[in-house]
């Protein structure tokens, strides 16, 4: 994957990204930072995962939000994920840094936003694949289904337990920032994000897979 940070020479090629930045000028900082990051491409090292349709299972009642605590591990039993969590912030251009390519089996929490379990939409990102690793940590994220569990372990010794509400795929040039990162009305929610869609001619995925989940318990 090329460096996602915008450079003057790329302005014409990434004109859609520049226009989105202007359109989002009045949005919250978290939404802007993540929307910009997600409109950059992801390199493809393998085939896309299959589509996961909602199961229609009853959705558990939301739990009360938790105090802040940095997350250090994520488990998603339904797709076999048990991975360390790094942290990513913003680069000098105000764009969220990508997860470390040297650790394709790790995911990363966006540390400028809420910690998982706090009120708000916490974000965890991970590679679907890399040029060297055809199946990275979130390769099967797209196959998650409504009602499945996501456990985020935190450094205070607690585990924030989330239940999946749904999985969507959005084109990078039409990313619904408010839907993904907007006001959660005091509820603790989680967004898991990776690349998806179809390959562009320069072998980048043209869309983002987003899992929506809400806090349903603590362990």
C-alpha positions as CSV (number, residue, x, y, z in Angstrom):
1,X,0.0,0.0,0.0
2,X,1.4,3.4,-0.9
3,X,1.7,6.1,1.8
4,X,-1.9,7.3,2.4
5,X,-0.9,10.9,3.2
6,X,-1.8,13.4,0.6
7,X,1.0,15.0,-1.4
8,X,0.8,17.8,-4.0
9,X,1.6,15.5,-6.9
10,X,-1.4,13.4,-6.0
11,X,-4.0,16.2,-5.9
12,X,-5.4,15.5,-9.4
13,X,-5.6,11.8,-8.9
14,X,-7.2,12.2,-5.5
15,X,-9.4,15.1,-6.3
16,X,-12.4,13.4,-4.8
17,X,-10.5,13.2,-1.5
18,X,-9.7,16.9,-1.5
19,X,-13.3,17.8,-2.2
20,X,-14.5,15.6,0.6
21,X,-12.1,17.3,3.0
22,X,-13.7,20.7,2.1
23,X,-17.2,19.4,2.4
24,X,-16.4,18.0,5.9
25,X,-14.9,21.2,7.2
26,X,-17.7,21.6,9.7
27,X,-17.8,18.0,10.9
28,X,-16.4,16.8,14.2
29,X,-12.6,16.2,14.2
30,X,-13.0,12.4,14.7
31,X,-15.3,12.2,11.7
32,X,-13.0,14.3,9.5
33,X,-9.8,12.4,10.4
34,X,-11.3,9.0,9.8
35,X,-13.2,9.9,6.7
36,X,-10.0,11.3,5.1
37,X,-8.1,8.1,6.1
38,X,-10.7,5.8,4.7
39,X,-10.8,7.5,1.3
40,X,-7.2,6.5,0.6
41,X,-6.7,3.1,-1.1
42,X,-5.6,-0.2,0.4
43,X,-3.3,-2.5,-1.5
44,X,-4.5,-5.9,-2.4
45,X,-2.5,-9.0,-1.6
46,X,-5.3,-11.6,-2.0
47,X,-9.0,-12.2,-2.8
48,X,-11.8,-10.4,-1.1
49,X,-13.8,-12.1,1.6
50,X,-17.4,-13.1,1.0
51,X,-20.5,-11.0,2.0
52,X,-22.0,-11.5,5.4
53,X,-25.8,-10.9,5.5
54,X,-27.6,-10.0,8.8
55,X,-29.0,-13.0,10.6
56,X,-32.2,-11.2,11.9
57,X,-31.3,-12.3,15.5
58,X,-32.8,-10.3,18.3
59,X,-30.4,-7.4,19.3
60,X,-29.4,-7.4,23.0
61,X,-30.2,-4.3,25.1
62,X,-27.4,-1.7,25.2
63,X,-25.4,-1.6,28.4
64,X,-24.3,1.5,30.3
65,X,-21.1,3.0,29.1
66,X,-17.8,2.3,30.8
67,X,-15.1,4.6,32.2
68,X,-12.2,5.2,29.7
69,X,-9.5,2.6,29.5
70,X,-7.0,2.0,26.7
71,X,-7.8,-1.3,24.8
72,X,-5.0,-3.8,24.2
73,X,-6.7,-6.8,22.5
74,X,-9.7,-7.7,20.4
75,X,-11.4,-11.1,20.1
76,X,-14.1,-11.8,17.4
77,X,-14.9,-15.5,17.9
78,X,-17.2,-15.8,14.9
79,X,-14.3,-15.0,12.5
80,X,-11.4,-16.4,14.5
81,X,-9.8,-13.1,15.4
82,X,-7.7,-12.9,18.6
83,X,-5.3,-10.0,18.0
84,X,-3.2,-7.4,19.9
85,X,-4.3,-3.8,19.5
86,X,-1.9,-1.1,18.6
87,X,-2.9,2.6,18.6
88,X,-3.0,5.0,15.6
89,X,-3.3,8.7,15.7
90,X,-3.2,11.5,13.1
91,X,-0.3,12.5,10.9
92,X,0.9,16.0,10.2
93,X,-1.9,16.4,7.6
94,X,-4.7,15.5,10.0
95,X,-5.2,12.1,8.5
96,X,-5.4,8.9,10.5
97,X,-2.3,6.8,10.2
98,X,-2.8,3.3,8.8
99,X,-2.1,0.2,10.9
100,X,1.5,-1.0,10.9
101,X,2.2,-3.0,7.7
102,X,4.9,-4.9,9.6
103,X,2.2,-6.3,11.9
104,X,-0.6,-7.4,9.5
105,X,-2.2,-9.6,12.1
106,X,-2.6,-6.8,14.6
107,X,-5.5,-4.3,14.6
108,X,-5.3,-0.7,15.9
109,X,-7.5,1.5,18.0
110,X,-8.0,5.2,16.9
111,X,-6.6,6.9,20.0
112,X,-8.0,10.4,19.2
113,X,-11.5,9.0,19.7
114,X,-13.3,7.3,22.6
115,X,-11.9,4.1,24.1
116,X,-14.1,1.1,23.4
117,X,-16.8,1.0,26.0
118,X,-16.9,4.7,26.5
119,X,-19.9,6.7,25.2
120,X,-19.5,7.5,21.5
121,X,-18.3,5.6,18.4
122,X,-14.9,4.0,19.1
123,X,-13.0,2.9,16.0
124,X,-10.7,-0.1,15.5
125,X,-9.1,-0.5,12.1
126,X,-7.2,-3.4,10.5
127,X,-5.8,-4.6,7.2
128,X,-7.9,-7.0,5.1
129,X,-4.7,-8.0,3.3
130,X,-1.3,-6.6,2.4
131,X,1.0,-7.3,-0.6
132,X,2.9,-9.8,1.6
133,X,0.0,-11.3,3.6
134,X,-3.1,-12.3,1.6
135,X,-5.2,-12.8,4.8
136,X,-4.6,-10.1,7.4
137,X,-6.3,-9.6,10.7
138,X,-9.7,-8.3,9.3
139,X,-9.8,-10.5,6.2
140,X,-13.1,-12.1,7.3
141,X,-14.6,-9.0,8.8
142,X,-17.1,-8.8,6.0
143,X,-18.6,-12.2,7.0
144,X,-19.7,-11.0,10.5
145,X,-23.4,-11.2,11.1
146,X,-25.9,-9.4,13.2
147,X,-25.9,-10.7,16.8
148,X,-22.3,-11.9,16.8
149,X,-20.0,-10.9,19.6
150,X,-16.9,-8.7,19.7
151,X,-14.8,-8.5,22.9
152,X,-12.4,-5.7,23.4
153,X,-10.0,-6.2,26.3
154,X,-8.9,-3.1,28.2
155,X,-5.9,-2.2,30.3
156,X,-8.1,-1.7,33.4
157,X,-8.7,-5.5,33.4
158,X,-12.2,-5.2,32.0
159,X,-13.6,-6.5,28.7
160,X,-16.1,-4.5,26.8
161,X,-18.6,-6.8,25.1
162,X,-20.2,-5.6,22.0
163,X,-22.9,-7.1,19.8
164,X,-22.9,-6.6,16.0
165,X,-25.8,-4.6,14.6
166,X,-24.9,-4.9,11.0
167,X,-22.1,-4.8,8.3
168,X,-22.0,-2.4,5.4
169,X,-19.7,-1.7,2.5
170,X,-19.3,1.9,1.4
171,X,-17.5,3.3,-1.7
172,X,-14.6,5.4,-0.6
173,X,-15.8,8.4,-2.6
174,X,-19.3,8.2,-0.9
175,X,-18.4,7.4,2.6
176,X,-21.3,8.2,5.0
177,X,-19.3,10.0,7.7
178,X,-22.3,11.0,9.9
179,X,-23.7,7.5,9.8
180,X,-20.5,5.9,10.8
181,X,-19.1,8.5,13.3
182,X,-22.1,10.7,14.2
183,X,-23.7,11.2,17.5
184,X,-24.5,8.0,19.4
185,X,-26.8,9.8,21.8
186,X,-24.7,8.7,24.8
187,X,-24.5,5.1,23.9
188,X,-21.2,3.2,23.7
189,X,-20.7,1.9,20.2
190,X,-17.9,0.3,18.1
191,X,-16.9,0.5,14.5
192,X,-14.6,-2.1,13.0
193,X,-13.2,-1.0,9.6
194,X,-11.2,-2.5,6.8
195,X,-11.0,-2.3,3.0
196,X,-13.3,-4.1,0.6
197,X,-15.2,-3.7,-2.6
198,X,-13.5,-4.2,-5.9
199,X,-9.9,-3.7,-7.1
200,X,-9.0,-0.6,-9.0
201,X,-6.6,-0.8,-11.9
202,X,-3.7,0.2,-9.5
203,X,-4.8,-2.7,-7.2
204,X,-6.4,-0.8,-4.4
205,X,-9.8,-1.7,-2.9
206,X,-12.4,0.9,-3.8
207,X,-14.6,0.6,-0.7
208,X,-14.6,0.2,3.1
209,X,-16.2,-2.5,5.1
210,X,-17.7,-1.2,8.3
211,X,-19.1,-3.2,11.2
212,X,-21.5,-1.5,13.5
213,X,-21.8,-2.8,17.0
214,X,-23.0,-1.6,20.4
215,X,-22.0,-2.3,24.0
216,X,-24.0,-5.0,25.6
217,X,-22.0,-6.0,28.6
218,X,-18.7,-6.1,30.6
219,X,-16.6,-9.0,31.6
